[in-house]
Amino acid sequence: MSNIECRRSSKKRKRNDDEEEEIALEKQYEEHQIAPPPIKFRNLLPIKTKQGLVPQQIVQEDEESEKEDDEEEQVVEENETDEENDCDITLESLAEDETDPSKPLSAAELFYQRNKALTQRKLEIGVLSSQVLENPEEKVTNLRLLLKIMDEQTPVIYITVRKLVIISLLEIFKDIIPAYRIRTHKDEGILLKKSTLKLRKFETELLQHYKKFLQKLEKACMALQKKKGNTATLSKEGKALGHLALSAMCDLLVTHPYFNFSENITQVIVPFLNHKDATLRKMVKEKVETIFKEDKKEELTLKILRVLNHYLKSHAHNVKVEMLEVTLVLRLRDVNLEKEKELEVKQKKLMSKKQNVLQISKKERKRKKQLQHLEKELLETKAEENKQAKQRNLTEITKIVFAVYFRILKSSTNNKAVGVCLEGLAKFAHCINLDYYMDMVNLLDKLLKEEWIGFKEQLHCIQTVFAILSGQGESLTLDPTRFYNNIYKNLLEISASSKAHEHFLIVLQILSDCLIKRRKKITNKRMIGFVKRIAILSLHLLHNGSLGALGLVRNIMQLNKNVDILLDTDNSFGDGNYMPELDDAEYSNAASTSLYELALLNKHYHPIVKKFVKNIVSGVPTSGEGSLVPEIGKLRPEELFQSYDMSEMAFNPSVPVPKKEKITPSESHQYKAVLISIFLHFNGTFCLKMNLW
């Protein structure tokens, strides 16, 4: 028993020793642990209740925790700035997570990565743009982000991204730009309302971003203008970007012509009217013509013409015709170049009269009445000047346009440029001073004798002369016989197969001026000779040209009954045989012949031509048998030529397919009689020249 008890007691000792060792180790481990920092409280103001004062405390944070919070705030701010700098993300950074840059990529992978980057850019541009349009004043800073995206440098997508940004910013600026011109204000130290300050801040930021956008567009546009000595070729993508930038600048100028930097835009786009690329010239020309038509104040029109005039001087007028053709759409009406001087003289007289009244008048009442009356007149003249601000702009525009035209006519030998100038002079001849009419007519007569001048330019010279003589120049003592002979001779140069048929509209306008407007100043012989020549010409033209010629003959017959002699087949009235080969209608003896051409035109394929022939043969009645319906009869020759034009390859009205019919012996005998009569009254060589056989 004793042995067993000893063993038990020894085991209990061992257990106790082990437990003591474990307790010691636990104490040692706990001693080595860092004690948690004591919680600090900060006393607050107590709250007073019915039961008394209740103390208030809050846990005071440590400096380390405050530093951690500051670090977290800095991280948040950095994240926000990273969001603003999304435009610095490149295609390589997008592909780092998925692919190893050292490994080559397939075409499909490259295409996927490009689409992925482009989609992200599209999303950014769309979100930023929509926010600006929803609330421009609050989100105007998004314009800065869009302009930063416009500087995309990733080779694969930068052209597409820039195009998207240009289109987006164009629509944004077209929508949010105000209708007035923003002015810079220097009002430091002046207290303003919050709303006024907010508006001015928005206008300032808008103007800054708009200026940067225009500078980027100008840089892209200038890449299309090749400077001397620069042999580098622009890539296809760069040209497309330049075209888009130029189109955007033109659209901004058309939409907001009176906003800031409009003068700068005109200085950029006007030189492109002389660019070698026809598509660019056409686009800029259309936009400039739109501005000229829609400009009510004529302020921007004057600015564009000043830039154009300076460009023409610097290039010695060796330019494309588009630069001059834009002036043909100007609306120069009732422009009096001397009116401005007259107003100045009138105002000076009134001021001098006012001074005389002040010096001479002695009675106070009488002087006051006279002063009031004079002040009223002065105010009226000032009001007239305010109302005539547009008129002054028109006067200045007219001076610039005529200065350009006269310089080119005197110095240039470019057929196309001279033709446009002559066309402009013919259109705006009513605005020229009478003092310059004789000099202009002599200049045009000299041009007609030049060998290098073309057919169209000759027509414009004659058109300008008769436009002058039919308007304010009626009082000029000028013999226009040489101009009548020139147009009479040139009528033989026009036919359906020649290129001159395109200019037949100009011929109709000239004939209307010289035969209808000046019908009281020409002889019956010349009038009859022209009518006979026009009838011959109608056989050589397309149906729209024939209608224009017959419409002119119809109008002349309505106004001058002496021409009816051409409807009589009795040739005993004339002074001799008809001589169509002469270049002077006065001595052609056209009264000795008849309008045999109407017999041929009566078989014309176009039904309207037949109706006009029937009307002329019947003596141009306005009602009854042989008359025309009002829809056709009221059209002028120029309108007939344009209304029945076949440029779209469609007849108006539709022409039925001709049926094959056998000619009876009686009809054959009639045709032979007509041809023989024509031969008897024409010279054989002339008939061959006119393709009558």
C-alpha positions as CSV (number, residue, x, y, z in Angstrom):
1,M,0.0,0.0,0.0
2,S,2.7,2.4,0.8
3,N,4.4,1.9,-2.6
4,I,1.1,2.7,-4.4
5,E,0.6,5.9,-2.3
6,C,4.1,7.0,-3.1
7,R,3.6,6.6,-6.8
8,R,0.4,8.6,-6.7
9,S,2.0,11.4,-4.8
10,S,4.9,11.6,-7.2
11,K,2.4,11.9,-10.2
12,K,0.6,14.7,-8.4
13,R,3.8,16.6,-7.9
14,K,4.7,16.3,-11.6
15,R,1.3,17.6,-12.6
16,N,1.6,20.6,-10.3
17,D,5.0,21.4,-11.6
18,D,3.7,21.3,-15.2
19,E,0.8,23.5,-14.4
20,E,3.1,26.0,-12.7
21,E,5.4,26.1,-15.8
22,E,2.4,26.7,-18.1
23,I,1.1,29.5,-15.8
24,A,4.6,31.1,-15.8
25,L,4.8,31.0,-19.6
26,E,1.4,32.5,-20.0
27,K,2.3,35.4,-17.7
28,Q,5.6,35.9,-19.5
29,Y,3.7,36.0,-22.9
30,E,1.2,38.5,-21.5
31,E,4.0,40.7,-20.2
32,H,5.6,40.9,-23.6
33,Q,2.3,41.9,-25.3
34,I,1.8,45.7,-26.0
35,A,-0.8,47.1,-23.8
36,P,-3.7,48.8,-25.6
37,P,-3.7,52.6,-25.5
38,P,-5.9,54.0,-22.8
39,I,-9.2,55.4,-24.1
40,K,-9.3,59.2,-23.7
41,F,-12.4,61.1,-23.3
42,R,-13.1,64.8,-24.0
43,N,-15.7,66.6,-21.8
44,L,-18.4,68.5,-23.6
45,L,-20.9,71.0,-22.3
46,P,-23.5,69.3,-20.0
47,I,-27.1,69.1,-20.8
48,K,-29.6,70.6,-18.4
49,T,-32.7,68.5,-17.6
50,K,-35.4,68.4,-14.9
51,Q,-33.3,65.9,-13.0
52,G,-30.2,68.2,-13.1
53,L,-27.1,68.5,-15.2
54,V,-26.1,65.5,-17.3
55,P,-22.4,65.4,-18.2
56,Q,-21.4,64.7,-21.8
57,Q,-18.3,63.1,-23.1
58,I,-16.9,61.8,-26.4
59,V,-14.0,59.6,-27.2
60,Q,-11.0,61.6,-28.3
61,E,-9.2,60.2,-31.4
62,D,-5.4,59.9,-31.4
63,E,-3.1,61.8,-33.7
64,E,-2.2,58.6,-35.5
65,S,-5.9,57.9,-36.4
66,E,-6.2,61.5,-37.6
67,K,-3.1,61.0,-39.8
68,E,-4.7,57.8,-41.2
69,D,-7.9,59.8,-42.0
70,D,-5.8,62.5,-43.7
71,E,-4.1,59.8,-45.8
72,E,-7.4,58.3,-46.7
73,E,-8.7,61.8,-47.8
74,Q,-5.5,62.2,-49.9
75,V,-6.1,58.9,-51.6
76,V,-9.7,59.9,-52.4
77,E,-8.5,63.2,-53.9
78,E,-5.8,61.4,-55.9
79,N,-8.5,59.0,-57.2
80,E,-10.6,62.0,-58.3
81,T,-7.7,63.5,-60.1
82,D,-7.0,60.2,-61.8
83,E,-10.6,60.2,-63.0
84,E,-10.0,63.6,-64.6
85,N,-6.8,62.4,-66.2
86,D,-8.4,59.5,-67.9
87,C,-7.3,60.9,-71.2
88,D,-3.7,59.8,-70.2
89,I,-4.6,56.1,-70.4
90,T,-3.0,54.5,-73.4
91,L,-3.7,51.4,-75.3
92,E,-0.6,49.7,-73.8
93,S,-1.8,50.3,-70.3
94,L,-5.2,48.8,-71.1
95,A,-3.6,45.6,-72.4
96,E,-1.1,45.1,-69.5
97,D,-3.6,43.1,-67.4
98,E,-4.5,40.7,-70.1
99,T,-1.4,40.3,-72.3
100,D,2.3,40.2,-72.0
101,P,3.8,43.1,-74.1
102,S,6.8,40.8,-75.0
103,K,4.5,38.4,-76.8
104,P,3.3,39.2,-80.3
105,L,-0.4,39.9,-80.7
106,S,-2.6,38.6,-83.5
107,A,-4.7,40.9,-85.7
108,A,-7.9,39.8,-83.9
109,E,-6.4,40.7,-80.5
110,L,-5.2,44.1,-81.8
111,F,-8.6,44.8,-83.2
112,Y,-10.2,43.8,-79.9
113,Q,-7.9,46.0,-77.9
114,R,-8.6,48.9,-80.3
115,N,-12.3,48.5,-80.0
116,K,-12.1,48.3,-76.3
117,A,-10.1,51.5,-76.0
118,L,-12.3,53.3,-78.5
119,T,-15.4,52.2,-76.7
120,Q,-14.1,53.6,-73.4
121,R,-13.3,56.9,-75.1
122,K,-16.7,57.0,-76.7
123,L,-18.3,56.5,-73.3
124,E,-16.2,59.3,-71.7
125,I,-17.0,61.7,-74.5
126,G,-20.7,60.9,-74.4
127,V,-21.0,61.3,-70.6
128,L,-19.1,64.6,-70.5
129,S,-21.0,66.0,-73.5
130,S,-24.4,65.1,-72.1
131,Q,-23.6,66.6,-68.8
132,V,-22.6,69.9,-70.4
133,L,-25.8,70.0,-72.5
134,E,-27.9,69.3,-69.4
135,N,-26.4,72.0,-67.2
136,P,-23.9,74.2,-69.1
137,E,-23.3,76.6,-66.2
138,E,-22.5,73.9,-63.7
139,K,-20.6,71.5,-66.0
140,V,-18.7,74.0,-68.1
141,T,-15.5,72.5,-66.7
142,N,-16.2,69.3,-68.7
143,L,-15.1,71.3,-71.8
144,R,-11.6,71.2,-70.4
145,L,-11.7,67.5,-70.2
146,L,-13.0,67.1,-73.7
147,L,-10.3,69.4,-75.0
148,K,-7.7,67.2,-73.2
149,I,-9.2,64.1,-74.8
150,M,-8.8,65.8,-78.1
151,D,-5.0,65.6,-77.5
152,E,-5.2,61.8,-77.7
153,Q,-1.8,60.4,-78.8
154,T,-2.5,56.6,-79.0
155,P,-1.5,55.8,-82.5
156,V,-4.3,53.3,-83.2
157,I,-7.2,55.4,-82.2
158,Y,-6.1,59.1,-82.0
159,I,-7.6,60.1,-85.3
160,T,-11.0,58.6,-84.5
161,V,-11.0,60.1,-81.0
162,R,-10.2,63.5,-82.3
163,K,-12.9,63.4,-84.9
164,L,-15.4,62.3,-82.2
165,V,-14.4,65.1,-79.9
166,I,-14.5,67.7,-82.7
167,I,-18.1,66.7,-83.6
168,S,-19.2,66.6,-80.0
169,L,-17.7,70.0,-79.1
170,L,-19.1,71.5,-82.3
171,E,-22.7,70.5,-81.3
172,I,-22.1,71.6,-77.8
173,F,-20.8,75.1,-78.8
174,K,-23.6,75.5,-81.4
175,D,-26.1,74.8,-78.6
176,I,-24.7,76.7,-75.6
177,I,-23.0,79.8,-77.2
178,P,-25.2,82.9,-76.5
179,A,-26.6,85.0,-79.3
180,Y,-24.6,88.1,-78.1
181,R,-20.9,88.9,-78.0
182,I,-19.2,88.3,-74.7
183,R,-17.2,91.4,-73.5
184,T,-14.4,91.4,-71.0
185,H,-15.2,93.3,-67.8
186,K,-12.7,95.1,-65.6
187,D,-14.7,95.8,-62.5
188,E,-12.3,94.9,-59.7
189,G,-13.5,96.1,-56.3
190,I,-17.1,96.4,-57.4
191,L,-19.6,94.4,-55.5
192,L,-21.9,92.3,-57.8
193,K,-24.8,89.9,-57.2
194,K,-24.1,86.2,-56.9
195,S,-26.1,85.6,-60.1
196,T,-24.0,88.2,-62.0
197,L,-20.8,86.7,-60.8
198,K,-21.9,83.2,-61.7
199,L,-22.9,84.3,-65.2
200,R,-19.6,86.1,-65.7
201,K,-17.6,83.2,-64.5
202,F,-19.5,80.9,-66.9
203,E,-18.9,83.3,-69.8
204,T,-15.2,83.6,-69.1
205,E,-14.7,79.9,-68.9
206,L,-16.8,79.3,-72.0
207,L,-14.8,81.9,-73.9
208,Q,-11.5,80.4,-72.8
209,H,-12.5,76.8,-73.9
210,Y,-14.0,78.1,-77.2
211,K,-10.7,79.9,-78.0
212,K,-8.7,76.7,-77.3
213,F,-11.1,74.7,-79.4
214,L,-10.7,77.1,-82.3
215,Q,-6.9,77.1,-82.0
216,K,-6.9,73.3,-82.3
217,L,-9.2,73.4,-85.3
218,E,-6.9,76.0,-86.9
219,K,-3.9,73.8,-86.4
220,A,-5.6,70.9,-88.1
221,C,-6.8,73.2,-90.9
222,M,-3.3,74.7,-91.5
223,A,-2.0,71.2,-92.1
224,L,-3.9,71.2,-95.4
225,Q,-2.2,74.4,-96.5
226,K,1.1,73.4,-98.0
227,K,3.8,76.1,-97.5
228,K,6.6,76.8,-99.9
229,G,9.6,74.5,-99.4
230,N,7.6,71.9,-97.4
231,T,7.9,68.6,-99.3
232,A,6.2,66.5,-96.6
233,T,3.0,64.8,-97.7
234,L,0.0,64.7,-95.4
235,S,-1.5,61.3,-94.6
236,K,-5.0,60.4,-95.7
237,E,-6.1,60.4,-92.0
238,G,-4.6,63.9,-91.5
239,K,-6.4,65.2,-94.6
240,A,-9.7,63.7,-93.3
241,L,-9.1,65.4,-89.9
242,G,-8.3,68.7,-91.6
243,H,-11.5,68.5,-93.7
244,L,-13.6,67.9,-90.6
245,A,-11.9,70.8,-88.7
246,L,-12.5,73.2,-91.6
247,S,-16.2,72.1,-91.8
248,A,-16.6,72.7,-88.1
249,M,-15.2,76.2,-88.3
250,C,-17.5,77.0,-91.2
251,D,-20.5,75.7,-89.3
252,L,-19.6,77.7,-86.2
253,L,-19.3,80.9,-88.3
254,V,-22.7,80.2,-90.0
255,T,-24.5,79.4,-86.7
256,H,-23.0,82.2,-84.6
257,P,-21.7,84.9,-87.0
258,Y,-21.6,87.7,-84.4
259,F,-20.0,85.8,-81.5
260,N,-16.4,86.3,-80.4
261,F,-13.5,85.3,-82.7
262,S,-15.7,85.5,-85.9
263,E,-13.0,87.6,-87.5
264,N,-10.3,85.1,-86.7
265,I,-12.4,82.3,-88.3
266,T,-12.9,84.3,-91.5
267,Q,-9.1,84.8,-91.8
268,V,-8.7,81.0,-91.6
269,I,-11.4,79.9,-94.0
270,V,-11.2,82.6,-96.8
271,P,-7.8,81.3,-98.1
272,F,-9.3,77.9,-98.7
273,L,-11.4,79.4,-101.5
274,N,-8.1,79.3,-103.4
275,H,-7.1,75.8,-102.3
276,K,-6.1,73.2,-104.9
277,D,-8.7,70.7,-103.6
278,A,-12.0,71.3,-105.3
279,T,-14.0,69.7,-102.5
280,L,-12.6,72.2,-99.9
281,R,-13.3,75.2,-102.3
282,K,-16.8,74.0,-102.9
283,M,-17.5,73.5,-99.1
284,V,-16.1,76.9,-98.1
285,K,-17.9,78.6,-101.0
286,E,-21.3,77.2,-100.0
287,K,-20.8,78.4,-96.4
288,V,-19.6,81.9,-97.3
289,E,-22.6,82.3,-99.7
290,T,-24.9,81.2,-96.9
291,I,-23.4,83.9,-94.6
292,F,-23.8,86.5,-97.4
293,K,-27.5,85.6,-97.8
294,E,-28.4,85.4,-94.1
295,D,-26.3,88.3,-92.8
296,K,-28.9,91.0,-92.0
297,K,-26.5,93.5,-90.4
298,E,-23.9,93.1,-93.3
299,E,-21.2,93.3,-90.7
300,L,-19.7,89.9,-91.2
301,T,-20.0,90.2,-94.9
302,L,-17.9,93.3,-94.8
303,K,-15.3,91.6,-92.7
304,I,-15.1,88.6,-95.1
305,L,-14.8,90.9,-98.2
306,R,-11.9,92.9,-96.5
307,V,-10.0,89.7,-95.9
308,L,-10.8,88.5,-99.5
309,N,-9.6,91.9,-100.9
310,H,-6.4,91.7,-99.0
311,Y,-5.8,88.1,-100.1
312,L,-6.4,89.1,-103.8
313,K,-3.9,92.0,-103.6
314,S,-1.2,89.8,-102.0
315,H,-1.6,87.1,-104.7
316,A,-1.8,89.5,-107.7
317,H,-5.3,88.3,-108.5
318,N,-4.0,84.8,-109.6
319,V,-6.7,82.9,-107.8
320,K,-9.4,80.3,-108.4
321,V,-12.8,81.6,-109.6
322,E,-14.5,80.4,-106.4
323,M,-12.9,83.4,-104.6
324,L,-14.7,85.8,-107.0
325,E,-18.0,83.8,-107.5
326,V,-19.0,84.3,-103.8
327,T,-19.5,88.0,-104.6
328,L,-22.2,87.2,-107.1
329,V,-24.7,86.3,-104.3
330,L,-24.4,89.7,-102.6
331,R,-27.6,91.7,-102.2
332,L,-26.6,95.1,-103.4
333,R,-29.9,97.0,-103.8
334,D,-30.6,100.7,-103.7
335,V,-27.0,101.5,-102.8
336,N,-26.2,105.2,-103.2
337,L,-22.5,105.8,-103.0
338,E,-22.9,109.5,-102.6
339,K,-25.5,109.4,-99.8
340,E,-23.0,109.2,-97.0
341,K,-21.4,112.4,-98.2
342,E,-24.7,114.1,-98.5
343,L,-25.6,113.3,-94.9
344,E,-22.3,114.7,-93.7
345,V,-22.8,117.9,-95.6
346,K,-26.3,118.3,-94.3
347,Q,-25.2,117.8,-90.7
348,K,-22.4,120.4,-91.1
349,K,-24.9,122.9,-92.5
350,L,-27.2,122.3,-89.5
351,M,-24.3,122.7,-87.0
352,S,-23.2,126.0,-88.7
353,K,-26.8,127.2,-88.6
354,K,-27.0,126.4,-84.9
355,Q,-23.8,128.4,-84.2
356,N,-25.2,131.4,-86.2
357,V,-28.4,131.3,-84.1
358,L,-26.4,131.4,-80.9
359,Q,-24.4,134.4,-82.0
360,I,-27.1,136.4,-83.8
361,S,-30.2,135.8,-81.5
362,K,-30.9,138.4,-78.9
363,K,-34.3,137.6,-77.4
364,E,-34.2,134.5,-75.1
365,R,-37.5,133.0,-76.1
366,K,-36.9,133.3,-79.8
367,R,-33.5,131.8,-79.4
368,K,-34.8,128.8,-77.4
369,K,-37.5,128.0,-80.0
370,Q,-34.9,128.1,-82.8
371,L,-32.5,126.0,-80.8
372,Q,-35.1,123.4,-80.0
373,H,-36.1,123.3,-83.7
374,L,-32.5,122.8,-84.7
375,E,-31.8,120.2,-82.0
376,K,-34.8,118.3,-83.3
377,E,-33.5,118.3,-86.8
378,L,-30.0,117.2,-85.6
379,L,-31.6,114.3,-83.7
380,E,-33.5,113.3,-86.8
381,T,-30.3,113.2,-88.8
382,K,-28.6,111.1,-86.1
383,A,-31.5,108.7,-86.0
384,E,-31.2,108.3,-89.7
385,E,-27.6,107.5,-89.3
386,N,-28.4,104.9,-86.7
387,K,-31.0,103.3,-89.0
388,Q,-28.6,103.4,-91.9
389,A,-25.8,101.6,-90.3
390,K,-26.6,98.7,-92.6
391,Q,-26.7,101.0,-95.5
392,R,-23.2,102.3,-94.7
393,N,-22.0,98.7,-94.6
394,L,-23.6,98.1,-98.0
395,T,-21.9,101.1,-99.4
396,E,-18.5,100.0,-98.1
397,I,-19.2,96.5,-99.5
398,T,-20.1,98.0,-102.9
399,K,-16.8,100.0,-103.0
400,I,-14.7,96.9,-102.2
401,V,-16.5,94.7,-104.8
402,F,-16.1,97.2,-107.6
403,A,-12.5,97.9,-106.7
404,V,-11.8,94.2,-107.0
405,Y,-13.7,93.9,-110.3
406,F,-11.9,96.9,-111.9
407,R,-8.4,95.8,-110.8
408,I,-8.9,92.4,-112.4
409,L,-10.4,93.7,-115.6
410,K,-7.4,96.1,-116.1
411,S,-4.6,93.8,-115.1
412,S,-5.6,90.1,-115.3
413,T,-5.7,87.9,-118.4
414,N,-7.4,85.0,-116.7
415,N,-10.6,84.2,-118.8
416,K,-12.5,82.7,-115.9
417,A,-11.7,85.5,-113.4
418,V,-12.6,88.2,-116.0
419,G,-15.8,86.3,-116.8
420,V,-16.9,86.3,-113.2
421,C,-16.0,90.0,-112.8
422,L,-18.0,90.9,-115.9
423,E,-21.0,88.9,-114.6
424,G,-20.8,90.7,-111.4
425,L,-20.6,94.1,-113.1
426,A,-23.7,93.1,-115.2
427,K,-25.6,92.2,-112.0
428,F,-24.6,95.3,-110.0
429,A,-24.3,97.8,-112.8
430,H,-27.2,99.8,-111.2
431,C,-25.0,100.7,-108.2
432,I,-22.2,102.3,-110.2
433,N,-21.9,106.1,-110.4
434,L,-22.8,107.7,-113.7
435,D,-19.3,109.3,-113.8
436,Y,-17.7,105.9,-114.4
437,Y,-20.1,104.6,-117.0
438,M,-18.2,105.9,-120.1
439,D,-14.9,104.7,-118.8
440,M,-16.4,101.3,-118.1
441,V,-18.0,101.0,-121.6
442,N,-14.7,101.9,-123.3
443,L,-12.9,99.3,-121.2
444,L,-15.5,96.6,-122.1
445,D,-15.2,97.6,-125.8
446,K,-11.4,97.2,-125.5
447,L,-11.9,93.8,-124.0
448,L,-14.1,92.6,-126.8
449,K,-11.3,93.2,-129.2
450,E,-8.8,91.1,-127.3
451,E,-8.0,87.7,-128.9
452,W,-7.6,85.8,-125.6
453,I,-11.1,86.5,-124.4
454,G,-13.6,83.6,-124.7
455,F,-17.2,83.3,-125.9
456,K,-18.7,83.5,-122.4
457,E,-16.6,86.5,-121.5
458,Q,-17.7,88.3,-124.7
459,L,-21.3,87.6,-123.7
460,H,-20.7,89.1,-120.2
461,C,-19.1,92.2,-121.7
462,I,-22.2,92.8,-123.9
463,Q,-24.5,92.0,-121.0
464,T,-22.8,94.5,-118.8
465,V,-23.0,97.2,-121.4
466,F,-26.7,96.7,-122.0
467,A,-27.4,96.4,-118.3
468,I,-25.9,99.9,-117.9
469,L,-27.7,101.3,-120.9
470,S,-31.0,99.8,-119.8
471,G,-30.8,101.3,-116.3
472,Q,-29.3,104.6,-115.1
473,G,-27.2,104.9,-118.2
474,E,-30.1,105.7,-120.5
475,S,-29.0,109.3,-120.6
476,L,-25.6,108.5,-122.0
477,T,-24.8,109.7,-125.5
478,L,-23.4,106.4,-126.6
479,D,-23.8,104.5,-129.9
480,P,-24.3,100.8,-129.0
481,T,-24.2,99.6,-132.7
482,R,-20.9,97.7,-132.2
483,F,-22.4,95.8,-129.3
484,Y,-25.6,95.0,-131.3
485,N,-23.5,93.7,-134.1
486,N,-21.4,91.6,-131.8
487,I,-24.3,89.8,-130.2
488,Y,-26.0,89.4,-133.6
489,K,-22.9,87.7,-135.0
490,N,-22.4,85.5,-131.9
491,L,-25.9,84.0,-132.2
492,L,-24.6,81.8,-135.0
493,E,-22.0,80.2,-132.6
494,I,-24.7,78.5,-130.5
495,S,-26.1,75.1,-131.2
496,A,-27.3,72.0,-129.4
497,S,-24.0,70.2,-130.0
498,S,-21.7,73.0,-128.9
499,K,-20.6,73.9,-125.5
500,A,-22.1,77.4,-126.0
501,H,-25.6,76.0,-125.5
502,E,-24.9,76.2,-121.7
503,H,-24.6,80.0,-122.0
504,F,-27.8,80.5,-123.9
505,L,-29.4,81.7,-120.7
506,I,-27.0,84.7,-120.8
507,V,-27.9,85.3,-124.4
508,L,-31.6,85.4,-123.5
509,Q,-30.9,88.0,-120.8
510,I,-28.9,90.1,-123.2
511,L,-31.6,89.9,-125.9
512,S,-34.2,90.9,-123.3
513,D,-32.2,94.0,-122.4
514,C,-31.3,95.1,-125.8
515,L,-34.6,94.3,-127.7
516,I,-37.3,94.6,-125.1
517,K,-36.1,97.2,-122.6
518,R,-34.5,99.3,-125.3
519,R,-37.2,98.7,-128.0
520,K,-38.0,102.4,-128.3
521,K,-34.3,103.2,-129.2
522,I,-33.7,100.7,-132.0
523,T,-35.1,100.8,-135.6
524,N,-37.7,98.4,-137.0
525,K,-35.2,97.0,-139.5
526,R,-32.8,96.0,-136.7
527,M,-35.7,94.5,-134.6
528,I,-37.0,92.4,-137.6
529,G,-33.4,91.2,-138.4
530,F,-32.9,90.0,-134.8
531,V,-36.3,88.3,-134.8
532,K,-35.4,86.4,-138.0
533,R,-32.0,85.4,-136.6
534,I,-33.6,84.2,-133.3
535,A,-36.0,82.1,-135.3
536,I,-33.2,80.5,-137.3
537,L,-31.3,79.9,-134.0
538,S,-34.4,78.0,-132.5
539,L,-33.8,75.2,-135.1
540,H,-30.3,74.5,-133.7
541,L,-31.1,74.2,-130.0
542,L,-32.6,71.7,-127.6
543,H,-36.2,72.0,-126.8
544,N,-35.7,74.3,-123.8
545,G,-33.5,76.6,-125.9
546,S,-36.1,76.6,-128.6
547,L,-38.8,77.5,-126.1
548,G,-36.7,80.4,-124.8
549,A,-36.1,81.7,-128.3
550,L,-39.8,81.4,-129.2
551,G,-40.9,83.0,-126.0
552,L,-38.6,86.0,-126.8
553,V,-40.1,86.2,-130.3
554,R,-43.6,86.1,-128.8
555,N,-42.8,88.9,-126.4
556,I,-41.4,91.1,-129.1
557,M,-44.4,90.6,-131.3
558,Q,-46.7,91.5,-128.5
559,L,-44.8,94.8,-128.0
560,N,-44.0,95.7,-131.6
561,K,-46.7,95.0,-134.3
562,N,-44.3,95.9,-137.1
563,V,-42.7,92.5,-136.7
564,D,-45.9,90.8,-137.9
565,I,-44.5,91.4,-141.4
566,L,-42.5,88.2,-141.0
567,L,-45.7,86.2,-140.8
568,D,-46.6,87.3,-144.3
569,T,-45.2,85.1,-147.2
570,D,-45.6,88.0,-149.7
571,N,-42.0,89.1,-150.2
572,S,-42.8,92.3,-152.2
573,F,-42.5,94.6,-149.2
574,G,-38.8,94.4,-148.6
575,D,-36.0,96.5,-150.1
576,G,-34.2,93.5,-151.6
577,N,-33.2,90.0,-151.0
578,Y,-32.6,88.8,-147.4
579,M,-28.8,88.6,-146.7
580,P,-28.3,86.5,-143.6
581,E,-24.5,86.4,-143.9
582,L,-24.2,90.1,-142.9
583,D,-23.1,90.9,-139.3
584,D,-25.4,93.9,-139.1
585,A,-29.1,93.3,-138.6
586,E,-29.8,96.8,-139.9
587,Y,-28.8,96.0,-143.5
588,S,-29.8,92.3,-143.7
589,N,-33.2,93.1,-145.3
590,A,-35.0,90.7,-143.1
591,A,-38.4,92.2,-144.0
592,S,-38.0,90.6,-147.4
593,T,-38.4,87.1,-145.9
594,S,-40.7,85.2,-143.6
595,L,-40.5,83.0,-140.6
596,Y,-40.3,79.7,-142.6
597,E,-38.7,78.1,-139.5
598,L,-42.1,77.9,-137.9
599,A,-43.2,75.3,-140.5
600,L,-40.3,73.0,-139.3
601,L,-40.9,73.7,-135.6
602,N,-44.5,72.8,-136.0
603,K,-43.3,69.2,-136.4
604,H,-41.2,69.4,-133.2
605,Y,-41.0,66.4,-130.9
606,H,-41.9,68.6,-127.8
607,P,-45.6,69.5,-127.4
608,I,-45.0,72.9,-125.7
609,V,-42.9,74.0,-128.7
610,K,-45.8,73.2,-131.0
611,K,-48.1,75.3,-128.8
612,F,-45.8,78.3,-129.0
613,V,-45.5,77.9,-132.8
614,K,-49.3,77.8,-133.1
615,N,-49.6,80.9,-130.9
616,I,-47.0,82.9,-132.9
617,V,-48.6,81.9,-136.3
618,S,-52.0,83.0,-135.0
619,G,-50.6,86.4,-134.2
620,V,-49.9,85.9,-130.4
621,P,-53.5,86.1,-129.2
622,T,-54.0,86.2,-125.4
623,S,-57.3,84.4,-125.6
624,G,-59.3,82.2,-127.9
625,E,-58.0,79.8,-130.5
626,G,-54.2,79.6,-130.6
627,S,-53.7,81.2,-127.2
628,L,-51.5,79.7,-124.5
629,V,-52.6,78.6,-121.0
630,P,-51.7,81.2,-118.3
631,E,-49.3,78.8,-116.6
632,I,-47.1,78.8,-119.8
633,G,-47.9,82.2,-121.3
634,K,-46.8,84.2,-118.2
635,L,-43.3,82.7,-118.1
636,R,-40.4,84.8,-119.3
637,P,-37.9,83.4,-121.8
638,E,-35.3,82.8,-119.1
639,E,-37.9,80.9,-117.0
640,L,-38.9,78.8,-120.0
641,F,-35.3,77.8,-120.6
642,Q,-34.8,76.8,-117.0
643,S,-38.3,75.1,-116.4
644,Y,-38.0,72.8,-119.4
645,D,-34.3,72.0,-118.9
646,M,-33.5,68.3,-119.6
647,S,-30.4,68.1,-117.4
648,E,-32.1,65.5,-115.2
649,M,-32.8,63.3,-118.3
650,A,-36.6,63.7,-118.0
651,F,-39.0,65.4,-120.3
652,N,-41.5,68.0,-119.0
653,P,-44.1,67.0,-120.0
654,S,-43.4,63.4,-121.1
655,V,-42.9,63.0,-124.8
656,P,-44.7,60.0,-126.4
657,V,-42.7,57.6,-128.7
658,P,-43.2,58.7,-132.3
659,K,-45.2,56.5,-134.6
660,K,-43.9,55.3,-137.9
661,E,-46.1,56.9,-140.5
662,K,-45.8,57.0,-144.3
663,I,-45.6,60.4,-145.9
664,T,-48.3,61.0,-148.4
665,P,-47.4,62.5,-151.8
666,S,-49.2,65.8,-150.8
667,E,-47.1,66.1,-147.6
668,S,-44.0,65.4,-149.5
669,H,-44.8,68.1,-152.0
670,Q,-45.4,70.5,-149.1
671,Y,-42.0,69.8,-147.5
672,K,-40.3,70.2,-150.9
673,A,-42.0,73.6,-151.3
674,V,-40.8,74.7,-147.9
675,L,-37.2,73.7,-148.5
676,I,-37.2,75.3,-151.9
677,S,-38.5,78.6,-150.5
678,I,-35.9,78.5,-147.8
679,F,-33.2,77.9,-150.4
680,L,-34.4,80.8,-152.5
681,H,-34.1,83.2,-149.6
682,F,-30.8,81.9,-148.2
683,N,-27.4,81.7,-149.6
684,G,-26.4,78.1,-150.2
685,T,-23.2,78.3,-148.3
686,F,-24.9,79.9,-145.4
687,C,-27.5,77.1,-145.3
688,L,-24.7,74.6,-145.2
689,K,-23.0,76.5,-142.4
690,M,-26.3,76.5,-140.4
691,N,-26.7,72.7,-140.8
692,L,-30.1,73.2,-142.5
693,W,-29.4,70.4,-145.0
